[in-house]
């Protein structure tokens, strides 16, 4: 199928003005001035985007595609992700992880789920491991997973500063970061160590020690949930100022009422105020992971589930409240992620790149979606469905 998107306002992420975009197979074949592309004699899908804004598809770098949770027992295991929910959130690429439970959820199942989602149209990658060290893997080591398993892009989410972690030593973290680095080099991948941050008082202590006392560069590690609380966010900003990257978790409400919760908007404003480099910040959803609440003694007192819908809500909020312009906002949700994880075909609207595009109306509501050139949504209606979705 050849698709021609006409006269959309393009952010690639840089603003390009009104453009026509030609999709050939799974790639962007051409970008031209409006009405600059003419096709005759070949069946072509033509999309009128004259009242729409075109962005690269979101890349969600922290997703529990198998479902996460379980901290309250087997009945609290979150469900698996569905392709329709991913598309409806503006996401075209996901990186899946296990989370707390590396016993009843397995790496082999994570890999199978990633392959299944890809068959349904989503671009997918995965992390080896769960919260714990020793790391659960497919081949026996993180290094060999990175070299031998195409979808493995790093290790994670390894929990630090959290009562649910395996309480890893600094030596274990350093050794794992080294495994990621060498495995990534030999496998031609980013080889990222993706660390879950809890509420513990040690915060990013191990990561600062890692870049100070070893040869591992700060770009080999990325802590997530960096906006869990104010103290954690402030240390995370310091980490970016030393060359590291951080990942913020999109909360359900762009304007939270919980005094302990640092919203994406508030986190970005603090980052801007402290001169943190926006190019070193990504935003993910933690979708289908549990969002447990514990009391001061560690007892579970509440549990909800994160959803990918939070991405689009926060993206819209950042722009409409003029916290960021559209160019810088899309970098946090797409371009920066592609750069950090070395997904060289993603995160940009450029000839030869993957045709992962989302079209939004003037109020930043999602109307159309294309993943690897495949039409997934048109005028707010899904055109692609998961394997077991009802007709």
C-alpha positions, -999 to 999 in steps of 0.1 A, spaced: 0 0 0 12 35 -9 -1 62 14 1 100 8 -6 123 37 -13 158 24 -7 192 39 -1 183 75 17 206 99 49 185 106 71 184 137 99 160 128 107 169 157 118 203 143 90 223 128 88 218 91 56 237 83 29 222 60 42 192 42 31 162 22 45 128 34 47 98 11 48 63 28 62 35 7 59 1 24 72 6 60 94 37 53 89 74 47 96 76 10 94 114 4 86 147 21 76 176 -1 59 209 -2 21 206 -3 9 191 -36 45 185 -46 40 147 -49 19 133 -78 11 96 -82 -7 83 -112 -17 47 -122 -10 32 -87 -36 26 -60 -29 51 -33 -45 59 1 -47 97 4 -51 113 38 -62 149 41 -42 163 71 -47 200 63 -63 205 97 -39 182 116 -5 181 132 19 153 124 45 139 149 67 108 152 49 81 171 55 79 208 82 54 220 72 40 254 104 28 270 90 12 302 60 -10 296 47 -42 314 35 -59 282 29 -91 302 13 -72 330 31 -63 362 22 -61 399 14 -90 422 25 -72 454 -8 -80 470 -8 -116 460 -18 -136 428 -51 -118 424 -33 -84 420 -14 -94 389 -21 -69 362 -34 -80 328 -14 -82 296 -14 -53 272 -36 -52 242 -25 -38 208 -56 -16 206 -47 2 238 -12 9 226 -24 24 193 -51 45 210 -24 61 232 -3 73 202 24 47 209 41 29 180 71 13 198 73 -3 233 101 -17 254 88 -44 276 100 -54 311 89 -78 339 90 -57 371 86 -71 406 77 -106 396 104 -126 379 90 -160 392 55 -164 378 63 -142 348 91 -154 326 116 -140 301 105 -165 275 69 -153 279 80 -117 277 98 -124 244 68 -143 231 45 -114 240 68 -90 223 68 -111 191 30 -113 193 26 -76 195 50 -71 166 29 -95 145 -1 -74 153 17 -43 141 37 -28 171 74 -23 171 88 -41 202 119 -45 223 125 -60 258 148 -59 288 163 -90 303 156 -93 341 132 -81 367 136 -62 400 162 -87 413 198 -97 410 208 -124 399 191 -114 367 166 -137 350 176 -142 314 169 -164 283 203 -177 274 220 -177 308 235 -142 309 226 -106 301 257 -104 278 246 -134 257 209 -122 257 221 -89 242 242 -107 216 219 -136 206 183 -123 211 173 -97 186 147 -80 208 168 -77 240 180 -41 243 194 -41 279 187 -53 315 159 -40 337 141 -29 355 166 -36 383 153 -22 416 175 0 438 165 21 468 134 1 473 122 -23 500 110 -47 471 145 -49 456 170 -77 462 191 -52 481 219 -54 455 255 -44 465 274 -18 446 296 -45 432 266 -64 417 253 -32 401 288 -24 386 292 -59 373 258 -58 357 264 -24 341 296 -39 326 277 -69 313 253 -45 296 280 -24 281 301 -53 267 270 -72 255 256 -41 239 289 -35 221 292 -71 208 255 -71 199 255 -37 182 229 -24 207 226 3 234 231 -23 262 212 -2 287 210 -9 325 175 3 333 171 9 371 138 12 390 140 39 417 121 34 449 114 57 479 144 46 498 169 71 513 198 60 492 181 74 461 207 74 432 237 68 455 248 37 436 246 53 402 267 83 412 293 59 427 292 39 395 302 68 373 327 81 398 345 49 407 343 28 375 349 33 338 312 28 329 299 60 313 268 76 327 250 70 293 251 33 300 225 36 328 190 52 330 170 54 362 132 54 359 104 68 382 128 97 387 98 119 396 85 96 424 93 123 450 110 157 451 143 145 467 146 118 441 139 142 412 165 167 425 192 140 426 181 128 392 185 163 378 221 163 392 226 130 374 217 146 340 241 175 348 268 148 351 260 134 316 234 108 326 198 103 313 167 99 334 132 86 327 101 103 342 69 83 348 37 98 334 11 99 361 -26 95 355 -34 131 363 -13 160 348 -24 180 379 -21 155 408 -37 164 441 -13 142 461 13 164 477 39 136 474 34 131 437 56 151 413 36 155 380 53 155 346 45 192 343 60 201 377 90 178 370 97 195 337 94 229 352 119 220 379 142 205 352 140 238 332 147 259 363 178 239 372 191 239 336 188 201 332 194 192 295 160 182 280 178 160 255 187 137 285 151 132 297 126 106 285 90 100 296 74 65 298 40 52 311 48 22 333 17 9 317 0 -23 330 23 -21 360 8 -19 394 9 14 413 10 2 449 8 24 480 26 13 511 24 27 547 54 37 567 59 1 579 59 -14 543 23 -27 544 3 -25 511 -26 -1 516 -37 5 480 -32 -6 444 -41 8 410 -28 1 375 -9 25 352 -21 30 316 -6 43 284 -33 69 281 -13 90 305 13 97 278 -11 115 255 -27 134 284 6 147 296 19 155 261 -12 176 255 -9 193 289 27 203 284 19 220 251 -14 236 260 -1 250 293 29 264 273 54 245 295 71 232 264 66 239 227 55 211 204 91 205 192 106 200 226 76 180 239 77 154 212 114 149 219 107 137 254 81 112 242 99 100 211 131 114 197 151 113 230 141 77 235 152 67 200 185 84 205 193 69 239 183 34 230 199 37 195 167 30 177 181 47 146 150 42 124 127 57 150 118 91 166 121 113 135 100 121 104 127 118 78 131 101 44 143 65 49 131 63 85 103 40 97 69 54 89 57 57 125 34 87 125 6 101 146 -18 128 135 -35 150 161 -61 177 157 -57 213 168 -66 203 204 -40 176 204 -64 147 203 -52 116 184 -70 111 150 -47 89 129 -19 65 134 6 47 112 31 21 125 58 9 101 37 23 73 6 3 83 -26 22 89 -37 16 125 -62 44 130 -81 67 108 -103 96 120 -103 82 155 -113 47 145 -90 17 148 -84 0 115 -62 -27 130 -72 -52 157 -54 -77 179 -56 -114 172 -84 -120 198 -103 -88 196 -140 -90 188 -150 -81 152 
